Amino acid sequence: MRTRDALYINGQWRRPVARVPVSVLNPFDGSILGQFVPGGLDELNEAVDAASEALHAWQKLPVSARTDGLRRMAAYLEARLDEIADLLVDEVGMPIRWARPIQAEFPIENLRRHADLAESFSYVERTGVSEVRRVPVGVVAAITPWNYPLHQIVLKVAPALAAGCTVVLKPSEVTPLSAYLMADAAHAAGLPPGVFNLVVGVGMDVGSALVEHPLVNKVSFTGSTATGSAIAKVAAAKFKRLTLELGGKSPSIILPGADLKRAVRTTVARCMINSGQTCTALTRMLVPRKCHDQLAAYAAEMALAMPLGNPRLSTTRLGPLTTRQQRDKVLAYVVTGDREGARRFGDPRDLPNGLPDAGNFVAPVVFSEVTAKMSIAQEEIFGPVLCVLPYEDEHEALQIAESTQYGLAAAVWGASDAAAREFALHLRAGQVDINGGVFNASAPFGGFKSSGLGREAGIYGLAGFLEYQALQFQA
């Protein structure tokens, strides 16, 4: 059993005072995977004070000195790659075939990518009599989710540190063990005390206090739209800078003339990745009405054939959901879809023999004959559930695609890239895949509407941790 009984504050491991250990559960069988001792307001205040004290010296270092630290962190994590992949399979429940490249290798690659970006970034330019500088925003509160824990930590911590900011990380208490690896890496890399701090808390107390703390200059949050809205209200009152990566209900629009089978196969795969616990999952498939029944049946055939089981097996495509609460939420949405009159393919409780009763498993479900006003077409389910919605023409397809509060991601399938691109230009979505386009870690990541504020990844994420400062000279 993995046990972590200390927090990382001001370059030291600090044991919280009078705290009761909290168990981290394995979503496969409900067993205790590990324990951690949470911090409280005292530890949080110490961490923010340390970050504030360290800020001046850290931001004055040459960029190369900061990026060398990121590369040392990457090297430390890479040396423990097998251990990290195993931990994330157990902590999240994502099958090993995906967890190793996505949950373990990709974050390490992103640490190095941000080091390279920071060194090539232009921090100073001239315009007229002014020298325009990009300077660190200050102390950053990084609050991260449980579905891609290490990846989301790196996506915030790496650009913040590279930009010259100091960080207090508050990870999800559902998947905190992988966050300790980041603190191990920072310590092994020899980052100066206070530059990176880890405070793991339970409930809203620590997170809320971190957002409200007067020495925190920026909040970078990934999670639900409801929580993001609450954070935005607090931050707005104190003019804190914000990056919010929130919910999604991403459409996959299949236009007439597209390669139908390829479009359906890819949509199903991208809906079901991480058992649907992905904010960019393509959870709404929009199809021409005349081929609705055919494509819905094909989607169901694809989804229901995905091997569901032990995430440690290389043959498994769908593992358990990360928490029992999430499993129950998804099952409730399936009941809602039935009640709303959608046609259902698959039984979410039809599980293979031999799976542990305490596991958080939900079998894949495809709903057809879904209308845009149904709850299952409007709300983020965050599970292995695909909705198929018919449309009459491209005008209606656009209306349906834009009918939700979200605008994080989308996919468009057309007879040509040009045709798909033309449709995509009308979508208010932060990222749009054209005819199966793949994820680009250097492109901006974030959404329109209630999917958030700001962008992460690439130079766009780095810029989010910098402020403009103009020095005016005599003409």
C-alpha positions in Angstrom: 0.0 0.0 0.0 1.3 3.4 -0.9 1.3 5.9 2.0 2.2 9.6 1.9 2.1 11.3 5.3 3.7 14.7 4.4 3.1 17.7 2.3 5.8 19.5 0.2 6.1 23.0 1.5 9.1 25.4 1.1 11.4 22.7 -0.2 10.7 20.3 2.7 8.4 17.5 3.5 6.1 18.8 6.2 3.8 16.5 8.2 0.4 18.0 8.8 -0.6 18.4 12.4 -3.4 16.3 14.0 -4.8 15.0 10.7 -6.5 11.7 10.1 -5.2 9.6 7.1 -7.5 9.4 4.1 -7.7 6.3 1.9 -7.4 6.3 -1.8 -9.5 3.5 -3.4 -8.6 1.3 -6.4 -11.6 1.7 -8.8 -11.1 -1.8 -10.1 -12.0 -3.6 -6.9 -12.6 -1.0 -4.2 -9.5 -2.0 -2.3 -7.3 0.5 -0.5 -4.6 1.6 -2.9 -2.9 4.0 -0.5 -3.4 6.7 2.1 -2.4 10.3 2.5 -2.6 12.8 5.3 -4.4 15.9 4.2 -3.4 19.4 5.0 -5.5 22.2 6.4 -5.5 26.0 6.4 -2.2 26.3 8.4 -0.3 24.2 5.9 -2.0 26.1 3.0 -1.0 29.5 4.4 2.6 28.3 4.9 2.7 27.1 1.3 1.4 30.4 -0.1 3.8 32.4 2.1 6.7 30.2 0.9 5.7 30.7 -2.8 5.4 34.4 -2.3 8.8 34.6 -0.6 10.4 32.6 -3.4 8.9 34.5 -6.2 11.4 37.4 -6.6 14.5 35.3 -6.7 12.9 32.7 -9.0 11.6 35.2 -11.6 15.1 36.9 -11.7 16.8 33.7 -12.7 17.7 33.3 -16.3 15.1 31.4 -18.3 17.7 28.7 -18.9 18.1 28.1 -15.2 14.3 27.6 -14.8 14.0 25.3 -17.8 17.0 23.2 -16.7 14.9 22.5 -13.6 12.0 21.3 -15.7 14.3 19.0 -17.7 15.7 17.5 -14.4 12.1 16.9 -13.3 11.3 15.2 -16.6 14.4 13.0 -16.2 13.5 12.0 -12.7 9.9 11.0 -13.8 11.2 9.2 -16.9 13.4 7.0 -14.7 10.2 5.9 -12.8 8.0 5.5 -15.9 6.9 2.0 -15.2 6.0 2.8 -11.6 4.1 5.9 -12.7 2.1 4.0 -15.4 1.2 1.3 -12.8 0.1 3.8 -10.3 -2.1 5.7 -12.7 -3.8 2.5 -13.9 -4.6 1.7 -10.2 -5.5 5.3 -9.3 -7.6 6.3 -12.3 -8.7 2.9 -13.8 -7.6 3.7 -17.3 -6.4 0.6 -19.2 -2.7 0.2 -19.4 -2.7 0.3 -23.2 -3.7 4.0 -22.9 -2.5 4.9 -19.4 1.2 4.4 -20.2 1.3 6.7 -23.3 -1.3 9.3 -22.2 -1.1 9.4 -18.4 2.6 8.8 -18.0 4.7 9.4 -21.1 2.8 12.4 -22.4 3.2 14.5 -19.2 7.0 13.9 -19.2 7.2 14.9 -22.8 5.2 18.0 -22.0 7.7 19.0 -19.3 10.4 19.0 -21.9 8.2 20.7 -24.5 7.5 23.6 -22.1 11.2 24.0 -21.4 11.9 24.3 -25.1 9.0 26.8 -25.6 10.1 29.0 -22.7 13.6 29.3 -24.1 12.4 30.3 -27.6 9.7 32.7 -26.4 10.1 36.4 -27.0 9.8 38.2 -23.7 10.7 41.7 -24.9 9.8 43.8 -27.9 9.9 47.4 -28.9 6.9 49.5 -30.1 7.6 53.2 -30.6 9.2 54.7 -27.5 8.1 51.7 -25.4 9.9 48.5 -24.3 7.1 45.9 -23.9 8.0 43.1 -21.5 6.3 39.9 -20.5 6.7 39.4 -16.8 5.5 36.5 -14.5 2.0 36.9 -13.2 3.2 35.9 -9.7 2.0 33.2 -7.3 -0.1 30.6 -9.0 -2.8 28.4 -7.4 -3.0 25.2 -9.6 -6.1 23.1 -8.9 -6.3 19.9 -10.9 -8.9 17.1 -11.6 -8.9 13.4 -11.1 -9.3 12.1 -14.7 -5.9 12.9 -16.1 -4.1 13.9 -12.9 -0.4 14.0 -13.8 -1.1 15.4 -17.3 -3.2 18.2 -15.9 -0.6 19.0 -13.2 2.1 19.3 -15.8 -0.1 21.4 -18.1 -0.3 24.0 -15.3 2.9 23.7 -13.3 5.4 23.4 -16.2 4.4 26.7 -18.0 4.0 28.5 -14.7 7.5 27.6 -13.5 9.0 28.2 -16.9 7.4 31.7 -17.0 9.0 32.6 -13.6 5.9 32.0 -11.4 5.9 30.1 -8.2 3.2 27.4 -7.6 0.9 26.0 -4.9 -0.6 22.8 -6.3 -3.9 21.5 -4.9 -4.7 18.1 -6.6 -7.9 16.2 -6.5 -8.2 14.1 -3.3 -9.5 11.3 -5.5 -6.2 10.8 -7.3 -3.6 12.5 -5.1 -0.9 9.9 -5.2 0.3 10.8 -8.6 0.6 14.5 -7.5 3.2 13.5 -4.9 5.4 12.2 -7.8 5.5 15.8 -9.1 6.7 17.0 -5.7 9.3 14.1 -5.6 10.5 15.3 -9.0 10.7 19.0 -7.9 12.7 18.0 -4.8 15.0 15.7 -6.8 15.6 18.4 -9.4 16.7 20.8 -6.7 14.2 23.5 -7.3 14.7 26.4 -4.8 12.5 26.2 -1.7 9.1 27.7 -2.1 9.1 27.5 -5.9 6.8 24.4 -6.0 4.5 23.5 -3.1 2.0 20.7 -2.7 -1.0 20.8 -0.4 -3.5 18.0 -0.6 -6.7 18.7 1.1 -10.2 17.2 1.4 -13.4 18.9 0.5 -13.7 22.6 -0.4 -12.0 24.2 2.6 -8.4 24.1 1.3 -9.4 24.8 -2.3 -11.6 27.8 -1.4 -9.0 29.3 0.9 -6.3 28.9 -1.8 -8.4 30.8 -4.3 -9.2 33.5 -1.8 -5.7 33.9 -0.5 -4.6 37.6 -1.0 -1.0 36.5 -2.0 -2.3 34.3 -4.9 -2.2 36.3 -8.2 -3.6 33.7 -10.6 -5.8 30.6 -10.4 -5.5 27.9 -12.9 -8.4 25.4 -12.5 -9.6 22.3 -14.4 -12.8 20.8 -13.3 -16.6 21.2 -13.4 -18.3 24.3 -14.8 -20.2 24.8 -11.6 -17.0 24.9 -9.5 -15.3 27.0 -12.2 -18.1 29.6 -12.0 -17.7 29.8 -8.2 -14.0 30.3 -8.5 -14.5 33.0 -11.2 -16.8 35.0 -8.8 -14.2 35.0 -6.0 -11.3 35.8 -8.4 -13.2 38.6 -10.1 -13.8 40.4 -6.7 -10.0 40.5 -6.2 -8.9 40.8 -9.9 -7.0 37.6 -9.9 -6.0 36.3 -13.3 -7.8 33.1 -14.3 -7.5 30.1 -16.6 -10.5 27.8 -16.4 -10.7 24.6 -18.3 -14.2 23.3 -17.7 -16.9 21.0 -19.0 -17.7 19.8 -22.5 -20.4 18.1 -24.6 -18.5 17.8 -27.8 -20.3 17.1 -31.1 -19.0 14.9 -33.9 -20.8 16.2 -37.0 -20.9 13.7 -39.9 -21.7 15.6 -43.1 -23.1 14.0 -46.3 -20.3 12.6 -48.4 -18.1 11.8 -45.5 -16.4 8.4 -45.0 -19.3 7.2 -42.7 -17.7 4.1 -41.2 -14.4 5.8 -40.4 -16.3 8.7 -38.9 -18.4 6.5 -36.7 -15.5 4.3 -35.6 -13.4 7.3 -34.7 -16.2 9.0 -32.9 -17.0 6.0 -30.8 -13.3 5.6 -29.9 -13.0 9.2 -28.9 -16.2 9.1 -26.9 -15.1 6.0 -24.9 -11.5 6.9 -24.2 -10.9 6.7 -20.4 -14.4 5.2 -20.2 -15.8 8.6 -21.3 -14.1 10.5 -18.4 -12.6 13.1 -20.8 -13.8 16.7 -21.1 -13.2 16.6 -24.9 -14.9 13.2 -25.4 -17.1 13.2 -28.6 -20.3 12.4 -26.8 -22.8 13.7 -29.4 -22.7 12.2 -32.9 -24.8 14.2 -35.4 -25.8 12.3 -38.5 -28.0 12.9 -41.6 -31.5 11.7 -40.8 -31.7 9.4 -43.8 -28.8 7.3 -42.4 -29.5 7.7 -38.7 -30.6 4.2 -38.0 -27.8 2.6 -40.0 -25.1 4.7 -38.3 -26.6 4.4 -34.8 -26.6 0.6 -35.2 -23.0 0.6 -36.4 -21.9 2.9 -33.5 -23.6 0.5 -31.0 -21.9 -2.5 -32.6 -18.5 -0.7 -32.2 -19.1 0.4 -28.7 -20.6 -2.8 -27.3 -17.7 -4.8 -28.8 -15.1 -2.9 -26.7 -13.5 -5.3 -24.2 -14.5 -4.2 -20.6 -12.4 -5.4 -17.7 -9.3 -5.4 -15.7 -7.3 -2.2 -16.7 -4.0 -4.1 -16.1 -4.7 -6.4 -19.1 -3.4 -5.2 -22.5 -6.6 -6.4 -24.2 -8.9 -4.2 -22.1 -10.3 -1.1 -23.8 -12.7 0.1 -21.1 -11.8 0.1 -17.4 -13.8 1.1 -14.4 -14.9 4.7 -13.7 -12.7 6.3 -11.2 -15.2 6.7 -8.4 -18.3 5.0 -7.2 -20.0 8.4 -7.2 -19.2 8.8 -10.9 -20.5 5.4 -11.7 -23.8 6.1 -9.9 -24.1 9.4 -11.8 -23.7 7.8 -15.2 -26.2 5.0 -14.3 -28.7 7.7 -13.3 -28.2 9.5 -16.7 -28.9 6.2 -18.5 -32.2 6.0 -16.6 -32.9 9.6 -17.6 -32.3 8.8 -21.3 -34.8 6.0 -21.1 -37.3 8.2 -19.5 -36.8 10.9 -22.1 -37.7 8.5 -24.9 -34.3 7.9 -26.5 -33.7 4.4 -27.9 -31.0 2.6 -26.0 -28.4 0.1 -27.2 -26.6 -1.8 -24.5 -27.2 -2.3 -20.8 -24.9 -0.4 -18.5 -25.1 -3.2 -15.9 -24.4 -6.0 -18.3 -20.9 -6.7 -17.2 -18.5 -9.6 -18.0 -18.3 -12.4 -15.5 -15.6 -12.3 -13.0 -15.4 -8.5 -12.4 -15.3 -7.5 -8.7 -18.6 -6.4 -7.3 -16.9 -3.4 -5.7 -15.5 -2.2 -9.0 -16.9 1.0 -10.6 -17.8 -0.6 -13.9 -20.4 0.7 -16.4 -20.8 -1.1 -19.7 -21.0 1.2 -22.8 -24.3 2.6 -23.9 -25.4 4.2 -27.2 -28.6 6.2 -27.4 -30.3 6.9 -30.7 -33.2 9.1 -31.7 -31.9 11.7 -29.3 -33.2 15.3 -29.6 -31.2 18.4 -28.7 -33.4 19.3 -25.8 -32.9 16.0 -23.9 -30.8 16.1 -20.8 -28.5 13.4 -22.1 -27.8 15.7 -25.1 -27.3 18.8 -23.0 -25.4 17.7 -19.8 -21.9 16.3 -19.4 -22.4 12.7 -18.4 -18.6 11.8 -18.1 -19.0 8.2 -18.8 -19.2 5.6 -21.7 -22.4 7.0 -23.2 -22.8 8.2 -26.8 -25.8 10.1 -28.0 -26.8 9.9 -31.7 -28.8 12.9 -33.0 -30.3 13.1 -36.5 -30.5 16.3 -38.6 -32.2 17.3 -41.8 -29.6 19.7 -43.3 -26.4 21.5 -42.4 -28.2 24.5 -41.0 -30.0 22.2 -38.5 -26.7 20.4 -37.8 -25.1 23.6 -36.8 -28.0 24.6 -34.6 -27.8 21.3 -32.8 -24.1 21.4 -32.4 -24.3 24.9 -30.9 -27.4 24.1 -28.7 -25.4 23.3 -25.5 -23.7 25.7 -23.0 -20.4 24.2 -23.9 -17.8 24.9 -26.5 -14.7 22.9 -25.7 -14.1 20.6 -28.7 -15.8 19.2 -31.8 -15.1 17.1 -34.8 -16.4 17.6 -38.4 -16.4 14.9 -41.1 -16.9 15.9 -44.7 -16.3 14.7 -48.2 -13.1 16.7 -48.2 -11.0 18.6 -45.7 -12.1 21.8 -47.3 -15.8 20.9 -46.9 -15.3 20.0 -43.2 -13.2 23.1 -42.6 -15.9 25.3 -44.0 -18.5 23.9 -41.5 -16.0 24.1 -38.7 -15.5 27.8 -39.1 -19.1 28.3 -37.9 -18.5 26.4 -34.6 -17.8 28.1 -31.3 -15.4 25.4 -30.1 -11.9 25.7 -28.9 -10.6 22.7 -30.9 -12.1 21.1 -33.9 -10.8 17.9 -35.5 -11.1 17.9 -39.2 -11.7 14.5 -40.8 -10.0 12.7 -37.9 -7.4 15.3 -37.1 -5.2 14.4 -34.1 -4.5 16.2 -30.9 -1.7 18.7 -31.1 0.1 19.4 -27.8 1.4 22.7 -29.2 -2.0 24.1 -30.1 -4.1 26.1 -27.7 -6.4 24.0 -25.5 -9.5 25.5 -24.0 -13.1 26.4 -24.8 -15.8 28.9 -25.7 -18.9 29.7 -23.6 -19.2 27.7 -20.4 -16.2 25.5 -21.2 -13.9 28.1 -19.7 -11.6 31.0 -20.0 -8.1 31.2 -21.4 -6.0 28.6 -23.1 -3.5 26.0 -22.0 -0.7 24.2 -23.9 2.0 25.5 -26.2 3.1 29.1 -26.2 -0.5 30.0 -25.6 -0.4 28.3 -22.2 2.9 29.9 -21.3 1.6 33.3 -22.2 -1.2 32.8 -19.7 1.3 33.0 -16.9 2.8 36.3 -18.1 1.6 39.9 -17.8 2.5 42.8 -20.1 4.6 45.6 -18.7 5.5 48.7 -20.9 8.6 50.8 -20.1 8.2 54.3 -21.7 11.3 56.2 -22.8 11.8 59.7 -24.1 11.4 60.2 -27.8 
